[in-house]
């Protein structure tokens, strides 16, 4: 039932502040990106994986029928999630081999930009963010109830996550964007999966609107979502 709303709660991402976006510069670090994202998503205030509403950094679990799996305290707070995990980005960079994420964050300019890219950043229920870990996305046998009414599910043994249907297309197009922009390789299996998701779940109005508004901060759009008009940012 909740997922059939087709991101009616997430759709207001298209109502992100043009005025803020027109004045902002692309964040240079993950820390900067999170500060921008709090303001960017403020008018919408709905997290990504389950569609729960939140205020400040506190999640209204009842708004999406979420039931904590294990960590109730973490489930109540919002965390910022990389759709393509920082681990996946970093493991393709030499900096990771000589000090991991900390070294990449300090010394690799390409990694810094990728880690701070707002197209790859979404608000998430903290528990789901933690459970997702660095797992890849994939198909899983449908098993409802892991997080109450939330349709996103995690298979810890297989190290896979199956997101709710409404966000699968956006996830796929984000992976294609990150791969092309930062020279990140996708496996043949992942490429097939994301192509299938992109075809099955085509771009909707809310995703086009998000693309436009994030582009106003980043200075460019996600071409896999569609064209943007940066002149609209200037008009605020």
C-alpha positions in Angstrom: 0.0 0.0 0.0 2.7 2.5 1.0 4.8 1.8 -2.0 1.8 2.2 -4.4 1.9 5.8 -3.5 4.6 5.9 -6.1 6.8 8.2 -4.1 4.0 10.7 -3.5 5.9 11.6 -0.4 9.3 11.6 -2.2 7.9 13.4 -5.2 8.1 16.8 -3.4 11.8 16.5 -3.9 10.9 18.5 -6.9 10.0 21.4 -4.5 13.6 21.8 -3.3 14.6 25.4 -2.8 15.5 27.1 -6.1 16.6 30.2 -4.2 19.1 28.1 -2.2 20.2 26.2 -5.2 20.8 29.4 -7.2 23.1 30.8 -4.6 25.0 27.6 -3.6 28.2 26.2 -5.0 28.8 22.4 -5.5 30.1 21.0 -2.2 33.7 20.1 -2.1 33.6 17.5 0.7 31.2 15.0 2.2 30.9 17.2 5.3 29.9 20.2 3.1 27.5 18.0 1.1 25.6 16.9 4.2 25.2 20.5 5.3 23.8 21.5 1.9 21.6 18.4 1.7 19.9 19.2 5.1 18.7 22.5 3.6 18.1 21.1 0.1 15.7 18.4 1.4 14.1 20.5 4.1 10.9 21.3 2.3 10.4 17.6 1.4 11.5 15.8 4.6 10.9 12.2 3.5 13.6 9.6 3.6 14.6 7.4 0.7 14.3 3.7 1.4 10.9 3.5 3.1 9.2 6.8 2.5 9.0 7.8 6.2 8.6 11.5 7.0 11.1 13.1 9.2 11.6 16.4 11.0 15.1 17.7 11.8 17.0 14.4 12.1 14.1 12.5 13.8 12.2 9.9 11.7 8.4 9.5 12.2 8.4 5.7 11.9 4.6 5.4 12.0 4.3 7.6 8.9 5.4 4.7 6.7 4.7 1.7 9.0 8.3 1.1 9.8 9.2 -1.4 12.5 12.8 -1.5 13.7 14.5 -4.7 12.9 17.1 -4.5 15.7 18.4 -1.0 16.4 15.4 1.1 17.4 17.5 4.1 18.5 19.3 4.3 15.1 16.0 3.8 13.3 14.7 7.0 14.7 17.4 9.2 13.2 18.2 10.4 9.6 21.5 9.6 8.1 22.9 10.5 4.7 23.3 7.6 2.4 25.5 7.2 -0.7 23.4 5.3 -3.3 26.7 4.1 -4.8 28.6 3.4 -1.6 31.8 5.3 -0.7 33.4 1.9 -0.4 32.6 1.1 -4.1 33.9 4.5 -5.2 37.1 4.3 -3.2 38.0 0.7 -4.0 38.6 1.7 -7.6 41.0 4.5 -6.5 44.6 4.0 -5.6 44.2 6.1 -2.6 42.1 3.4 -0.9 45.0 1.0 -1.1 47.1 3.3 1.0 44.9 4.3 3.9 41.3 3.6 3.0 38.5 6.1 3.0 40.3 8.5 5.3 43.3 8.8 2.9 41.0 9.2 -0.1 39.0 11.9 1.6 42.2 13.8 2.4 44.3 13.4 -0.7 42.2 12.3 -3.8 40.4 15.2 -5.5 38.3 12.9 -7.7 37.2 10.8 -4.8 36.4 14.0 -2.8 34.1 15.2 -5.6 32.4 11.8 -5.9 31.9 11.4 -2.2 30.3 14.9 -2.1 28.1 14.5 -5.2 24.6 15.4 -4.3 23.1 13.3 -7.0 24.4 10.2 -5.1 23.2 11.4 -1.7 19.8 10.8 -0.1 18.3 10.9 3.4 17.9 7.4 4.9 16.6 5.8 8.1 19.7 5.2 10.1 19.0 1.5 10.7 18.5 0.8 7.0 21.6 2.8 6.2 23.6 0.7 8.6 22.1 -2.6 7.5 22.7 -1.8 3.8 26.4 -1.3 4.7 28.4 -1.6 1.5 26.1 -4.2 0.0 25.2 -4.0 -3.7 21.7 -3.9 -5.0 20.0 -6.9 -6.5 16.9 -9.1 -6.8 15.8 -11.0 -3.7 12.9 -13.3 -3.1 10.2 -11.0 -1.8 9.9 -11.3 2.0 7.8 -8.6 3.7 8.0 -7.6 7.3 11.8 -7.2 7.8 11.1 -3.5 8.5 7.4 -3.6 9.0 5.6 -2.1 6.0 8.8 -0.9 4.4 9.4 -2.8 1.1 13.2 -2.4 1.1 14.9 -5.6 2.3 18.4 -6.7 3.1 19.9 -10.2 2.7 22.9 -10.2 5.1 24.2 -13.6 3.9 24.0 -12.8 0.2 25.2 -9.2 1.0 22.4 -7.8 -1.2 19.7 -5.2 -0.9 16.5 -5.1 -2.8 15.1 -1.5 -2.7 11.4 -0.8 -2.9 10.1 -0.7 -6.5 9.5 3.1 -6.6 13.2 4.0 -6.2 14.8 1.3 -8.4 14.9 3.3 -11.6 16.5 6.3 -9.8 19.1 4.0 -8.2 20.0 2.6 -11.6 20.3 6.0 -13.2 22.4 7.2 -10.3 24.8 4.3 -10.8 25.1 5.1 -14.6 25.8 8.7 -13.8 28.4 8.0 -11.2 30.1 5.5 -13.4 30.4 7.9 -16.3 31.2 11.0 -14.4 34.0 9.5 -12.2 35.2 6.7 -14.4 33.9 4.0 -12.1 33.5 0.4 -13.5 30.3 -1.5 -13.2 30.3 -5.3 -13.5 28.4 -6.9 -16.4 25.9 -8.2 -13.8 25.2 -4.8 -12.3 25.0 -3.2 -15.7 22.3 -5.7 -16.8 20.5 -5.2 -13.5 20.5 -1.4 -13.7 19.5 -1.4 -17.3 16.5 -3.6 -16.5 15.5 -1.3 -13.6 15.9 1.8 -15.7 13.7 0.3 -18.4 11.1 -1.1 -16.0 10.9 2.0 -13.8 11.2 5.0 -16.2 11.9 8.6 -15.2 8.9 10.2 -13.5 8.1 13.8 -12.8 9.5 13.8 -9.3 12.8 12.5 -10.5 13.0 15.1 -13.3 12.3 17.8 -10.7 15.0 16.5 -8.3 17.4 16.4 -11.2 16.7 20.1 -12.0 17.0 21.3 -8.4 20.2 19.3 -7.6 21.7 20.6 -10.9 21.2 24.1 -9.6 23.7 23.3 -6.8 26.0 21.0 -8.8 26.1 23.1 -11.9 25.1 20.1 -14.1 22.4 17.5 -14.3 22.3 13.7 -14.5 22.0 13.1 -18.2 20.5 9.7 -17.6 17.5 11.4 -16.0 17.2 14.1 -18.6 18.1 17.7 -19.6 18.2 20.5 -17.1 17.9 24.3 -17.6 20.5 26.1 -15.5 18.9 29.4 -16.4 16.0 28.5 -14.1 18.5 28.5 -11.2 19.5 32.0 -12.0 15.9 33.2 -11.8 15.6 31.6 -8.4 
